[in-house]
Amino acid sequence: MNSGQRKWAVYWLLIASLFFYGWWNPKYLSLIGVSVVINYLLGILLYQQKQWSTSIRKSVLTIGLVFNLGLLFYYKYANFFISISGSFIESSFTLGNTILPLGISFFTFQQIAFLVDIFRGQKCSNFPNYALFVTFFPQLIAGPIVHYQELTSQFANSVIHKFNIKKFMIGITIFFVGLFKKLFIADRLAEYANPLFDRASNSLDITFIDSWIGVLAYTLQLYFDFSGYCDMALGLGAMLQINLPINFNSPYKANSIQDFWRRWHITLSNFLRDYLYIPLGGSRSGAIHCYKNLMITMLLGGMWHGAGWTFIFWGGIHGGLLIIHRIWHQWTKNCLWVTRSWYNLTSILLTFTCVAIAWVFFRANDIESSLRILSSMLEFNTWRIKSDILGYSETIIALFIIGIMLLFVWFFPNVQEWLGRYSLFGVQNTKQKIWQWQPNSFWAFFMGVITVLSIFSMSRTSPFLYFEF
C-alpha cells in the first residue's frame, strides 16, 4: 500500500470513528471537533515555535490547559460547584440539566497529555493523524488513555495497512471474551448489587447478609464491566492491528493498595502520576510533602470519576490508604516475614477488603447511603441467611455465584496471560500453560459457547459503568 492509500485508510478510520461517536448524539460531534482543532493548533504552535522563550511557550500551554479543563469543568462540575455555593448564599440557581458528553473525561486528559508532551519536545505530525488519535473509536469512550506518539507511530506503520488473519483472530477472540464478561457476568451481578444501593438511598433497613452480597456483587460487577470493556477495546484494536496499552491487569490480585493502582485503570494511574503527582513534587521533598501530594492526586482522581462528594470521599480513602501503605512499607522493608507466602495472602485479602469497602462510596448516591450500608456490614447481631431482598434459594445462588467469581478473579489468568504465547501485549505467560488459548477445536468450542451465551444475554444490557465518567 502506497502513502496515498495509507492516507485514505486513515481518513476512512477517522470517518468511522466520528460516525461511532455521533451515533450516541450527533450534536456533540461539533464539541469534540472544536476541541480537536483547537488542541491541534496549540500543539502545532508549541512544536513549530521552539525558538520562543519558555515563558511564552508556557503561556500557550496554559491556554490549552485552561481550555481543556474549562470545557470539562462546564459539562461535568459546574452544577456541582454552583450547588455548593448556593447552599451558602441560599440560591437555587443551576445551569439546567447539562448532559455529560460521552468520553469527555478521556479525550480531555488525552489532549492535555498531548500538549504537555509537545511542550516537552515531542513531535507533532499532520492533522488527520491527530484527529484519529483523539477519536479512535476502540478507546474513545472509556480509554485506555493513550499518548500521541504511542498511537500515531502505529498509524504510520505500513504493516498495519495489510490484513493480518492471525491478529484478526486474536482480536475477535479478545473482543468476545470482553463481551461475555460484560453481558453474561457483570450485568448479572448488577441484579444483586442494585437493590442494595436502592434500599440504602430510600433509607430502608438493610440486613448484614444483604449488605455483603450487594457490596461484593458490585465489587465484582465493576471488575467484570471494566475488564470487559478493556478487553473489547484491545480486541478491536488488535483486529485493526493497533496495539492499545494494557489498562487492566488482575487488580484484585494486588497485594497492596499501591499494587492495586498499578493494575486498575493503568493508563489513568500513569496519567495522574506523570502529569499531576510528579509535577506537584512527588516524593522529592520528604515524607510529609509526599503524603500531601498523594492525597491531592487521589482527591482529584476521585473527582475525575464524577462530580459528587462520594467520589471525592472515595478518592480521599485511597489517598489515605496509599499514605498508610507508604508508612507501613518504610517500617517493614527490612523485615524477613514480609517475604512469606502467608503475608502475601493476607495482604491480598486485606487490599481486596479495603478496595471493596471504598467502592461503597463510589457506587452510593450519597454519603448517608454509604454509611448506612457500611453500618449494616458490621451489624453481626442482625445476621441471618434469609435476606430482605432475595429469597432463600436466590441468596444461596448469589453467594455461590459471588464465590465462583472471586475464585476466578484470584486464581485464573487474565486475557493477556491467557494469550501470553502470542506476545501481542508483550506479556509472556510461562506459568499457566493449561489455561492458554490456542487455535484448536477445544478453544473454538469454548469461544462458540461464550459467544452464544453473550448473545442470549443481550436482553438485559446496560451501559458500561465507565461510560458515565
N, C-alpha and C positions, 0 to 999 in steps of 0.2 A: 504494500500500500504506500503510495507516494505521499508527500507532505500535504498536497491539496486534498487528497481523500481523507487524510487524518484530520484535517481541519473540519471537513464536513461531518466526520464521526463525532467530533467534539460538539459541533452545532446541534447535531441530532440528539445527543445525550442531554445537552442543555435544554432543548425544547421539551424533551420527555420529562426532565426534572421539573421544569416550570409548569407543565401540564399536571404533573403529580401534585405539586403544591397548590395550584389553582383549583384542583378538584374539590379541595376542602372548602375554600371560599375565594372565588376569583378576585374579589375586590382587594384582597391583601397581596396580590401579585405586585401592585404598584408600590406597596410598602417595602417589600423585600427588594424590588427593583431599585427604588431610590436609595435604599441602604447599600446595595451592592455598588451602584455607580459612585456615590459619594466616597465610600471607603476606598474604592479603586483609585479615584482621582487623588485622594490624600496619599495613598500608598505610592503612586507614580511620582507625586511631588517629593515625597521623602526619598525615593530611590534616585531620582534624576538630579536633585539639587543637593548633592552631598557636600558641595562647597559652602553651603550656607552655614552660618555659625550654629553651634549646638543649641543656643537659646532659641533661635528661630525654628530649628527643626523640632525642638521640644514643644514649641507653641503649636506647630502643625499637628504633632502627635496629640497634644492636649485637646485641640479642636475635635479630632477624631474620637478620643475617649469620651468627651462631653456629648458629642452627637450620639454615639452608640449607647452610652449609659442613660442619656436623656430619653432616648426612644424606649429603652427597656423600662425606665422609671415610669414614664407616662402610662404605658399599657399595663404594667404589672404592679406598680407600687403606689401610684398617685392616690388612688382612692383610699388605700390603707393609711397613708400618712395624713390625708385630709380628715379621715375619721378620727385619728388620734388627736389632731389639732382641734377638731370640732368638739371633742369631749372636754377640752379645756375652756373653750370660748363659747360652749353651748350652741354650736352651729350644726345644722343638718345638711350642709352643702356637700354635694358629691359631683363627680364628673359623669354620672349616669352609669349605665351598665356597659362598662368597657370590655369588649371581647379581647381576650388574650390571643394575639396572632400565633398560629401554630409554629412551634420551633424557634420563637424569637430569642429565648434564652440561649439556645445553642448557636444560632448563626450570629448572634451578637458577640458572644465570647470568642467564636472562631475568627471574627473580623478584628476584634481587639488584639488577639494574638498575632494576626497578620500585620497590623500596623506596628506593633511593638517589634516584631521580628524584622520588618523592613527598616525601621529606625535603627536597629542594632546592626544592620549591614547586609541582610539577605536580599536576594534578587527578586524583582517583580517582572513578570512576563506580560503576555497580551491579555486583553480584556475577556475574550471568550473563556480562556482557561481559568481566569479568576472567577468569573461568574459561575462556571461549572464547579469550581472548588467550593463555593458557598452553597450552591443549590443542589449538589449531587444527591439525588433522591434517596439512596440507601441510608445516608446518615443525616439528612437534613432535619428530620423531625425530632429525634431524640439522641443524637450523637452516633458514634463517638465523635468527640471534638477533635478535629484533625488540624494539623499545621499545613500552611500553604505549600511549602516545598514537598511535604510528605505526599501530597496528592498530585500536584501539578507535574512533579517529576515523573510520575507514572503515566499521566496523560500524554507526555512527550515520548514515551517509550513505544517504538513501532511494534514491538512484540505483542502488546495488548490489543492491537487492532486486528489480530488474526484469531479466528475462533479456535479455542483450545478445549477439546472434548473432556480432557481429564479435569481441568479446573472447573468446567461447567458441571460435571458430575459431582465433584466435591461441593461446589457452591449450592447446587439444588438439594443435596443431602443435608447440608447445614441449615438451609432455609426451612426445610420441612421439619427438622428437629426443633427449630425455634418455634415454628407454627404449632407443633404438638405441645410444647411447653406452655405456650400462651393459651391456646384454646382448650386443651384437654386437662391441663393441670391447674394453671393459675386461675382461670375463670371458674373452675370447680371449687377451688379453695375459697374464692370470694364469697361463695354461698354460705360458708361458715364464718367468715370474718365480718361481713357487712352487718348482719343482725346485731352483733355485739356493739359495734360503734353507733348503730342507730338507737339502740336501747340507752346507751350512755348519753347520747345527745338529747334524748327525750326524758332524761332523769329517772328512768325506770330501774328497778332493782336488778342487780347482776350477781349471779352466784359465782362461787370460786371456779367451778368446772367450766362455766360459760366463758369467763374471762380468759382462762388459759387456752381453751380451744380457739377462741376468737383471735387472741394475740398471736398464738403460734400459726394459726391459719393465715393471718395477714403477713406475718414474717416470711412464710413460705410463698404466699401469693406474690408478694413483691419480688422475691427472689426469682421465681419462675417467669413472672411477667417481664422483668427487665432482662433476665438472661435470655428469654425467648426473643425479645426484640433485638438484643445484641447479636444473637445467632443469625437472625433473619437479615440484619444489616451486613454481617460478614459474608453470609451466603450470597446475597445479591451482588456484593462487591466482587466476590470470587467468580461468579458467573460472568461478570464483565472484565475479569482479570485484574481487578483493582484490589490490592491488599489493604483493608482498613485495619487500624490498630486494635489490638485486643482491649476490650473495655470491661470485661467481666471474667474473673478467674477464681471461681470457687470461694467466694468471700466468707462463707460460714465455716470454712476450714481454717480461718485465721486464728493464730494463737496469741494475738494481741490486737488492741484497737488500731495501732499503727499498721500492723499487717493487714487488718480489715480494709483500711483506706488505700492500701496498695493493691487490693483485689476488687473492690467495689467501685464502679464508675471510674475506672483508672484514668481515663483522659481528663475528667473533671478534676480529680485529685491532682494530677500533674499540672493542670492549668492553675489551680489555686496555689500550688507550691511555687511554680515558676513566675507567675505574674502578680502574686499578692504576698505570700508568706516570705519569700526571699527578698523582694523589694522592700518589705517592711523591716528587714534586718535579719530575718530567720533566727538562727541561734548564735549569731556572731557576737552579740553584746552581753552575754551572760544568761544565766538561767531565768531570771525574772523577766527580762525582755523576751526571751524565747517563749515563756508561758503566755505572756501578753499577746505576742504575735500569733501563737497557736489559737488563742481564744478569739481574737479578731477574725482570723481566717475562717474558723469554723462557724462563727456567728454569721458572717457574710455568706459563707457556703450554705448555711441553713436558709438564709433569706433568698438565696438564688433559687431554691426549690419552691418558694411560694411567699406571698405577702400575708403574713399572719404570725401571731405570737407563738403558735405551736411550732412553726418551722424555726423561728429564732431560738425557742427553748430547746428544740431538738439539736440545733447546731451548738448551743451552749453546752448541752450534755456531752456531745462528742468532743468539744474543746476541753471540758473538764476531764474526760476520760483520757485524752491524749496527754494532758499535763500529769495526771496520776501515773500514767504509763512511763513517762519520762523519769519521774522521781523514783518509781519502783525499779526501773532499768538501771539507773545510776546506783541504787542501793544494792542490787543483787548481781551486778555484772560479773563480779569475781567469785560468785558462789557456784560450787560444782553441781549442786542439786538442781539448778535451772536447766541442766542438760538432760535430766532424767525423763523417761517417757511419761511417768505419772504426772510430772509437772506440765509437760506439753499438753497432755489430755485435759488436765484441769484448766489450763489456760484457754484451750479451745472452747470448753463448756462455759467458762466464765465470760469470755468475749461474746459468745453467742447470746448468753442471757442478757448482758448489758445492751447489746445491739437490739435484741427483741423488745426489751423494755423501752428503749429510746424510740423504737418505731411507733409506740402507742401515741406519743406526741405528734409524730409525723403524720399519722393517719386520722387522729381525732379532730373533730370540728373546732374544739376549743380546749383551753387548759382545764376547765372544770370537768369536762368529759374524760380527759386523760387521767386526772387524779381519781375520778370515780372508778375507772377500770383498774388502775394500779392498786387502789384500796381493796377492791374485790379480789384481786390476785393474792392478797395477803391474808384474807379472812378465812383461815383454816376452819373455824368453827361452823361455817356455813357450808362446808364441803359436802357434796353428795353427788352421786353418779347421775341422778336424774336432773337434767338441766331445765331451765325455764324457756329455752329457745328450741332445743331439739328433743325429739322423743328418745326413749331408751335405746332403741336399735340404731337410730341416727347418731346418737352420742358415741356408741361403740364404733360405728363405721367411721365417724370423724376422727376419733382417736387412732384408729387403725391407719387411716389414710395419712394423717399427720406423722405417725410413727414411720411409715414406709418412706414418706418424702424426706424425713430427717435422715434416715439411713442413706437415702440416695445422695443428698447434698454433702454428707460427711464422708461417704466411702466410695462413691462412684467417680470415675474420671469425668472431667468437663469435656466440652466438644473439641477444644484444642488438643487435649490429651488423647481423646478418642480417635482423632485424625492425625496423631503425632507422627506416624511413619511417613506422612506425605510432606511434612515440614512446611505446610502452607503458611503457618503463622510463626515459623521459627521456633516451634515447640517440639522437642523430641521426647516422646514418651517411651522409655525403655523398661519401665517398671511393670506396667499392666498390659501385658501382651494379649491376654484373653479378651479384654474389652477394647479392642482396636478394630476400627472399621476397615473392611477390605471389599473390593468389588467382587463379591461372590454371591451365591444364591441365598445363603443364610441372611446376610445383611440386606439383600434386596427384598426378601420376605419381611424382615423386620421393618424396613422403611415403608413397605407397602401397608403394613398393619397400622403404623402410627399415622400415615397419611390418611388412611380411611377413617381412623378414629378422630383425627383433626377435622376432617370434612363434616363428619356427623356431629361434631361439637359446635359447628358454626351458628347453631340456632341460639346460643346463649353468649354470643360475642359481646365484649365490652372494650372500650378504648384502652390502649396501653397506658399504664399509670404515669409513665414519664412523659406522655404527651401533654399532661396538664402543667408541666413545668416549663 
